[in-house]
Amino acid sequence: MKRLLLPVCIAFFSAAGNQLAAQPSLTAASNNLQIGDRFHAHQTIIGAPEMTTGALAGANQTWNFSTLTSAGVQQAEVLGRAAAPKPTDYPAANMVVKIGNEYAYLENNGTVLKEHALFESVQSYTLENTDPAEKLKFPLAFNDTFTDTYAGTVVLAGNTIPRIGNVTVTAEGYGTLVLPSGTTQNVLKLKTEEISNAGTMFSENTVTYDWFQPGIHFPLLRMTRRVSLMGTIFSGVYLDLKKLGAKEDLAAQINLQLFPNPTSNVAHIQFELKKVGAAKLTITNLLGQEVAVLALDKAEAGLQNHTLDVAGYAKGIYLVQLEMEGKVAVKRLVVQ
């Protein structure tokens, strides 16, 4: 049985320094998922030795995974629910994490991420939580922990299996993470343990290790071991650190600004283009639904100013996305 490689859980990127790792903490501003984010993710083959290294806990640890090999590259994306398969099946979910053919449907209220469903389109594997599982909370710092219960079903190859259990998330270490794509300091390691259907023939125990760096809105590395009657299954994925920051680089290069923010009537969108080119402004809500689109087929070089009338918008958070030359810059707009 295949599980999603990424649950939840990443838009400003920072470079690793050479100093001793400080004690990091994760906040909604620094690490919450953001619709529109895209990352180059390497699937990798892991086993018991890698999980043993990953189990290291405590302060100022060094987790050395420099010898991991890439088993394929896929885009890791955060989508609005409307942009994913089954857009109406899980109405409480307002974002979806997609890696390849795998989708995680999440409810994100800004400080808590709840898992409503997992879907793998090739194997037709579906996990549905009638009582969703809390998978991440903000803020989160070293030694913080929380536990939540969940209930639902798993459907695999036409068979429906009841599922009930609990999940415990612990921030159990911090320090330096060494990946094939680079070394990053000031990372916080989370351990997530899920126990389903304890004491039954459908019992399942899953341990997942995630490494986060403040400012990266996705785990840098995720490793999972799942034990069930089907045996032990390992999976792993890590980000290409050399390709981080394309979106944020674009936002900085064009100096994308929104003001006033928050607003209740009009928002001004301002950015500066270095050369003539095609661009598109898209405003979406947190469900991924397009609210407004402005195509700039031949945008002139220089300062660009556009006015957005939000007087008729529902109160909430919107994403202003500027696409050009295959890159995306995103800013959040609060309508109140």
C-alpha positions in Angstrom: 0.0 0.0 0.0 1.4 3.3 -1.0 1.3 6.4 1.2 1.8 10.0 0.3 5.4 11.1 0.5 4.5 14.5 1.8 1.7 15.3 4.3 1.6 18.7 5.0 3.5 20.5 5.8 6.5 25.4 2.8 7.8 32.0 0.8 11.0 33.2 1.7 14.2 31.1 1.5 17.4 31.6 3.4 20.9 30.3 2.8 22.7 28.0 5.2 25.4 29.6 7.3 28.5 28.2 8.8 27.8 28.9 12.4 26.7 26.4 15.1 23.0 25.7 14.5 20.7 27.9 16.6 17.6 26.6 18.1 14.9 27.1 15.4 11.2 27.4 15.7 8.5 27.1 13.1 5.7 29.7 12.7 2.8 30.1 10.4 4.6 33.0 8.7 7.8 31.0 8.2 6.6 27.5 7.4 2.9 27.2 6.7 2.0 25.8 3.3 1.2 28.4 0.6 -0.9 27.8 -2.4 1.2 28.3 -5.6 4.4 27.0 -4.1 6.4 24.5 -6.3 9.5 22.6 -5.4 11.8 20.1 -7.2 11.6 16.9 -5.1 13.8 13.9 -5.5 12.3 10.5 -4.6 15.0 8.4 -2.9 15.3 4.8 -1.8 15.8 4.4 2.0 15.8 1.5 4.5 16.5 0.7 8.1 20.0 2.4 8.1 18.7 5.7 6.9 15.8 5.5 9.5 18.4 4.8 12.2 20.3 8.0 11.2 17.1 9.9 11.1 16.2 8.8 14.6 18.9 10.9 16.1 17.3 13.3 18.5 18.4 16.2 20.7 20.2 19.6 20.3 22.9 20.4 17.7 22.6 17.1 15.8 24.1 16.5 12.4 22.0 14.3 10.1 24.2 13.2 7.2 22.3 11.9 4.2 24.8 13.0 1.6 24.9 9.5 0.0 21.1 9.4 -0.8 20.5 8.8 -4.5 17.7 10.2 -6.6 15.2 7.7 -7.9 13.4 10.4 -10.0 12.5 14.0 -9.9 8.9 15.2 -9.4 7.3 18.6 -8.8 6.0 19.1 -5.3 3.1 21.6 -5.5 0.6 23.2 -3.2 -2.7 23.6 -5.0 -6.1 25.0 -4.3 -8.7 22.3 -3.9 -10.4 23.2 -7.1 -7.2 22.5 -9.1 -7.0 18.9 -7.8 -8.9 15.7 -8.6 -12.1 15.2 -6.5 -12.5 18.9 -6.0 -16.0 18.5 -4.3 -15.4 15.4 -2.3 -13.7 17.0 0.7 -15.3 20.5 1.1 -13.6 21.2 4.4 -10.1 20.9 2.7 -8.9 24.2 1.3 -5.5 23.1 -0.2 -3.9 20.0 -1.7 -0.3 18.9 -1.7 0.5 17.1 -4.9 3.6 15.0 -5.7 3.4 13.0 -8.9 0.1 11.1 -8.8 -0.3 11.5 -5.1 -2.6 14.1 -3.4 -3.1 15.1 0.2 -6.3 17.1 0.9 -5.7 19.5 3.9 -7.7 21.9 5.9 -5.4 24.9 6.8 -6.8 27.5 9.2 -3.5 29.4 9.4 -2.2 27.7 12.6 -3.4 24.0 12.3 -3.2 21.6 9.3 -5.7 18.7 9.3 -5.5 15.8 6.9 -8.9 15.0 5.4 -7.9 12.6 2.7 -5.1 11.0 0.7 -5.5 9.9 -2.9 -3.1 8.0 -5.3 -4.6 8.0 -8.8 -2.6 5.1 -10.3 -3.2 2.6 -7.6 -6.7 4.0 -6.8 -5.7 4.2 -3.1 -7.9 6.5 -1.1 -7.8 7.4 2.6 -10.7 9.4 4.0 -10.8 10.8 7.5 -14.3 11.5 8.8 -12.5 12.8 11.9 -9.5 14.5 10.4 -6.0 14.1 11.8 -4.0 17.1 13.0 -0.6 16.9 11.3 1.0 20.2 12.0 0.5 23.1 14.4 2.2 26.5 14.7 4.2 27.7 16.5 6.4 24.7 17.0 9.8 24.6 18.8 12.2 22.0 20.1 10.6 19.6 22.6 7.0 20.7 21.7 4.6 17.8 21.2 0.9 17.2 20.5 -1.4 14.3 20.0 -4.7 13.9 18.1 -7.1 11.2 17.3 -8.6 10.4 13.9 -11.1 8.0 12.3 -12.1 7.1 8.7 -11.6 4.4 6.1 -9.0 3.2 3.5 -10.1 2.0 0.1 -7.5 -0.1 -1.8 -8.3 -2.2 -4.9 -12.0 -2.0 -4.1 -11.7 -3.1 -0.5 -12.8 -0.7 2.3 -11.0 -1.0 5.6 -12.1 1.0 8.7 -9.4 3.1 10.2 -9.1 4.6 13.7 -6.1 5.7 15.7 -4.0 8.5 17.0 -1.1 10.6 15.7 1.7 12.2 17.9 4.0 14.9 16.5 7.2 15.8 18.4 9.8 18.4 17.6 12.6 16.2 18.9 15.8 17.6 17.5 17.6 20.5 15.7 20.9 21.1 14.0 22.4 20.5 10.6 21.0 18.5 7.7 23.3 17.2 4.9 21.7 16.3 1.6 23.1 15.4 -1.8 21.9 18.8 -2.9 23.5 20.8 -0.1 24.0 21.4 3.6 21.5 23.4 5.7 21.8 24.5 9.3 19.2 25.6 11.8 16.8 22.8 10.9 14.1 21.5 13.2 13.4 17.7 13.0 9.8 16.5 13.6 8.8 12.9 14.4 5.3 11.9 13.6 4.0 8.5 14.8 0.6 7.2 13.6 -0.9 4.1 15.2 -4.0 2.8 13.4 -6.4 -0.1 14.3 -4.2 -1.2 17.2 -4.7 -4.9 18.3 -6.5 -5.8 15.0 -5.5 -7.6 11.9 -5.4 -4.2 10.1 -3.0 -2.7 12.6 -0.5 -0.2 11.1 2.3 1.8 12.7 3.9 4.6 10.7 6.9 6.7 11.7 7.8 9.8 9.7 10.8 12.1 10.1 10.6 15.6 8.6 13.3 18.3 8.6 12.2 21.9 8.3 14.1 25.1 8.1 12.4 28.4 9.0 11.5 30.2 5.8 11.1 27.0 3.7 7.5 26.2 3.4 8.0 22.5 2.8 10.0 19.8 4.5 13.6 19.6 3.2 13.6 15.9 3.7 10.9 13.4 4.6 11.5 9.7 5.5 8.8 7.2 6.4 8.6 3.6 7.7 5.2 1.9 7.7 4.7 -1.5 9.3 1.5 -3.5 8.7 0.5 -7.1 7.8 1.8 -6.3 4.3 5.3 -6.0 5.8 7.5 -2.9 6.2 7.5 -0.2 3.5 10.0 2.7 3.4 9.7 5.9 1.4 11.7 9.1 1.2 11.9 12.4 -0.7 14.2 15.4 -0.4 14.1 18.8 -2.0 16.7 20.1 -4.5 18.3 22.8 -2.4 20.1 24.2 -5.5 16.7 25.1 -7.1 15.0 26.6 -4.1 14.0 30.2 -4.3 12.9 30.7 -8.0 9.6 32.2 -6.9 11.0 34.4 -4.2 13.9 35.5 -6.4 11.3 36.7 -8.9 9.4 38.6 -6.3 12.6 40.3 -5.2 13.7 41.0 -8.7 10.5 42.8 -9.7 9.9 44.2 -6.2 6.3 43.0 -6.1 4.3 45.1 -3.7 0.6 45.3 -2.5 -0.7 48.3 -0.7 -2.6 49.0 1.4 -2.6 45.5 2.9 -5.0 44.8 4.6 -7.6 46.6 2.6 -11.4 46.8 2.3 -11.8 48.8 -0.9 -8.9 49.0 -3.3 -5.5 47.4 -3.5 -2.6 48.7 -5.6 -0.4 46.1 -7.2 3.1 47.5 -8.1 6.1 45.8 -9.7 9.0 46.7 -12.0 9.9 44.8 -15.1 13.4 44.8 -16.4 12.4 44.1 -20.0 9.3 43.9 -22.2 7.5 40.5 -21.8 4.3 38.7 -21.3 3.0 38.4 -17.8 -0.3 37.4 -16.1 -1.8 38.5 -12.8 -4.1 36.1 -11.1 -6.0 36.6 -7.9 -7.2 33.4 -6.1 -8.9 32.6 -2.8 -7.5 29.9 -0.5 -9.6 27.3 -2.3 -7.6 27.9 -5.4 -10.6 29.5 -7.2 -9.7 32.4 -9.6 -11.3 35.7 -8.5 -9.7 37.9 -11.1 -7.2 37.5 -14.0 -5.3 40.2 -15.9 -3.2 39.1 -18.9 -0.4 41.5 -19.8 0.6 40.2 -23.2 3.2 42.9 -23.9 4.0 44.5 -20.6 6.5 47.4 -21.0 9.7 47.5 -19.1 9.7 49.8 -16.1 7.3 50.4 -13.2 3.9 48.8 -13.4 0.9 49.9 -11.4 -2.5 48.1 -11.4 -5.5 48.7 -9.2 -7.7 45.9 -7.8 -11.2 46.7 -6.6 -11.9 44.3 -3.7 -15.0 46.1 -2.3 -17.1 43.1 -3.4 -14.8 40.4 -2.1 -15.6 38.3 0.9 -13.4 39.0 3.9 -10.3 36.7 4.0 -6.9 36.0 2.5 -6.3 36.1 -1.2 -3.2 35.2 -3.2 -1.9 37.7 -5.9 0.2 35.7 -8.3 2.3 37.1 -11.1 3.5 34.7 -13.7 6.2 35.4 -16.2 9.0 33.5 -18.0 7.9 30.2 -16.3 8.3 31.7 -12.8 5.7 32.7 -10.2 5.8 35.5 -7.6 3.1 35.4 -4.9 2.0 37.9 -2.3 -0.8 37.5 0.2 -3.6 40.1 0.3 -5.9 40.4 3.3 -9.4 41.8 2.7 -11.2 43.0 5.8 
